[in-house]
Amino acid sequence: MTDAVIGALGTIAAAFVGVLTWYLASSADRRRERDDRDAQRRADALQRDQRVLDLVVALHSEILAGIVANRRQLTADEADYAMHQETPFATADETDFVFDSVKGDLSILPAEVIHAVVQYYRAARQSNLLTRDLRDPYFLSQTPAEKRRIIALLLQIVELQKLLGEAAIKDLADFAVAHGLDLNANERRAAALIEQARHDFKTIFKKSERLDPSLKPQARCKPPAPAS
């Protein structure tokens, strides 16, 4: 074999080794890039899932705060009292900052909860509009019968809001449980706190009545005894 042939074979072998080295390095780079993309997609999916779960928890807390109190407020006595007020007064609850932050893009919410959540906040919006109307001069100029009609409508909307809130809380809690998070303890704790607050308020008011005689109900005067 001549030196020229040997040199040519050496050149070919070197070129083959170079191509093989480039291919192996390129293949490793592509595999590493693919693995990096897959890892990033998994990280993004986990981050999105965590964001959705955090949002579910926040909505559960916000809706729970909105309805846990009126579970005890919408009693027959309270409704009767409201129906007999000619100048009723109430404050609209416009503190739904969690829902306000996502209502422009509801696609972030899991499909399992969108229906109940949107229904609840729609009823909440209606009750707030009616509550603000109680201060409107046009409402105040209405007849007592018309005022009672509007108040009755407001009470119905508030009751509907409570029922829809209960449904939304259940759907949110069910979604959370399916993802390893139990929210039922939060609901029990909120109910217990409200009950404790009611008990404390009663105690405070009783102490105030003892300290301030003007706060006590006026005793009825007994009729004079008949002359003998």
Contacts in CASP RR format, 6 or more apart in sequence:
PFRMAT RR
TARGET T0000
AUTHOR 0000-0000-0000
METHOD contacts of the structure
MODEL  1
MTDAVIGALGTIAAAFVGVLTWYLASSADRRRERDDRDAQRRADALQRDQ
RVLDLVVALHSEILAGIVANRRQLTADEADYAMHQETPFATADETDFVFD
SVKGDLSILPAEVIHAVVQYYRAARQSNLLTRDLRDPYFLSQTPAEKRRI
IALLLQIVELQKLLGEAAIKDLADFAVAHGLDLNANERRAAALIEQARHD
FKTIFKKSERLDPSLKPQARCKPPAPAS
49 179 0 8 1.000
51 108 0 8 1.000
52 108 0 8 1.000
52 109 0 8 1.000
52 110 0 8 1.000
53 176 0 8 1.000
53 179 0 8 1.000
53 181 0 8 1.000
55 98 0 8 1.000
55 102 0 8 1.000
55 108 0 8 1.000
55 109 0 8 1.000
56 109 0 8 1.000
56 110 0 8 1.000
56 113 0 8 1.000
56 172 0 8 1.000
56 175 0 8 1.000
56 176 0 8 1.000
57 176 0 8 1.000
57 181 0 8 1.000
57 183 0 8 1.000
58 98 0 8 1.000
59 98 0 8 1.000
59 99 0 8 1.000
59 109 0 8 1.000
59 113 0 8 1.000
59 117 0 8 1.000
59 168 0 8 1.000
59 172 0 8 1.000
60 169 0 8 1.000
60 172 0 8 1.000
60 173 0 8 1.000
60 176 0 8 1.000
60 183 0 8 1.000
60 186 0 8 1.000
61 98 0 8 1.000
61 186 0 8 1.000
62 96 0 8 1.000
62 97 0 8 1.000
62 98 0 8 1.000
62 99 0 8 1.000
63 117 0 8 1.000
63 120 0 8 1.000
63 165 0 8 1.000
63 168 0 8 1.000
63 169 0 8 1.000
63 172 0 8 1.000
64 169 0 8 1.000
64 186 0 8 1.000
64 187 0 8 1.000
64 190 0 8 1.000
65 190 0 8 1.000
66 93 0 8 1.000
66 124 0 8 1.000
67 161 0 8 1.000
67 162 0 8 1.000
67 165 0 8 1.000
67 166 0 8 1.000
67 169 0 8 1.000
68 187 0 8 1.000
68 190 0 8 1.000
68 191 0 8 1.000
68 194 0 8 1.000
69 194 0 8 1.000
70 158 0 8 1.000
70 161 0 8 1.000
70 162 0 8 1.000
71 162 0 8 1.000
71 191 0 8 1.000
72 194 0 8 1.000
72 198 0 8 1.000
74 155 0 8 1.000
74 158 0 8 1.000
74 159 0 8 1.000
74 162 0 8 1.000
79 155 0 8 1.000
82 88 0 8 1.000
82 151 0 8 1.000
82 155 0 8 1.000
83 148 0 8 1.000
83 151 0 8 1.000
83 152 0 8 1.000
83 155 0 8 1.000
85 151 0 8 1.000
86 144 0 8 1.000
86 147 0 8 1.000
87 140 0 8 1.000
88 134 0 8 1.000
88 147 0 8 1.000
88 151 0 8 1.000
89 134 0 8 1.000
89 135 0 8 1.000
90 131 0 8 1.000
90 134 0 8 1.000
91 131 0 8 1.000
92 127 0 8 1.000
92 128 0 8 1.000
92 129 0 8 1.000
92 131 0 8 1.000
92 132 0 8 1.000
93 124 0 8 1.000
93 128 0 8 1.000
93 131 0 8 1.000
94 128 0 8 1.000
96 121 0 8 1.000
96 124 0 8 1.000
99 117 0 8 1.000
99 121 0 8 1.000
102 108 0 8 1.000
102 109 0 8 1.000
103 121 0 8 1.000
106 114 0 8 1.000
106 118 0 8 1.000
109 117 0 8 1.000
110 175 0 8 1.000
112 171 0 8 1.000
112 174 0 8 1.000
112 175 0 8 1.000
113 168 0 8 1.000
113 171 0 8 1.000
113 172 0 8 1.000
113 175 0 8 1.000
115 171 0 8 1.000
116 164 0 8 1.000
116 165 0 8 1.000
116 167 0 8 1.000
116 168 0 8 1.000
116 170 0 8 1.000
116 171 0 8 1.000
116 172 0 8 1.000
117 168 0 8 1.000
117 171 0 8 1.000
117 172 0 8 1.000
119 164 0 8 1.000
119 167 0 8 1.000
119 168 0 8 1.000
120 161 0 8 1.000
120 164 0 8 1.000
120 165 0 8 1.000
120 167 0 8 1.000
120 168 0 8 1.000
123 157 0 8 1.000
123 160 0 8 1.000
123 161 0 8 1.000
123 164 0 8 1.000
124 161 0 8 1.000
126 157 0 8 1.000
126 161 0 8 1.000
127 154 0 8 1.000
127 157 0 8 1.000
127 158 0 8 1.000
127 161 0 8 1.000
130 150 0 8 1.000
130 153 0 8 1.000
130 154 0 8 1.000
130 157 0 8 1.000
131 154 0 8 1.000
133 139 0 8 1.000
133 150 0 8 1.000
134 150 0 8 1.000
134 151 0 8 1.000
134 154 0 8 1.000
139 147 0 8 1.000
139 150 0 8 1.000
142 150 0 8 1.000
169 187 0 8 1.000
172 183 0 8 1.000
173 182 0 8 1.000
173 183 0 8 1.000
173 184 0 8 1.000
173 187 0 8 1.000
176 182 0 8 1.000
176 183 0 8 1.000
177 183 0 8 1.000
208 215 0 8 1.000
209 215 0 8 1.000
209 216 0 8 1.000
END
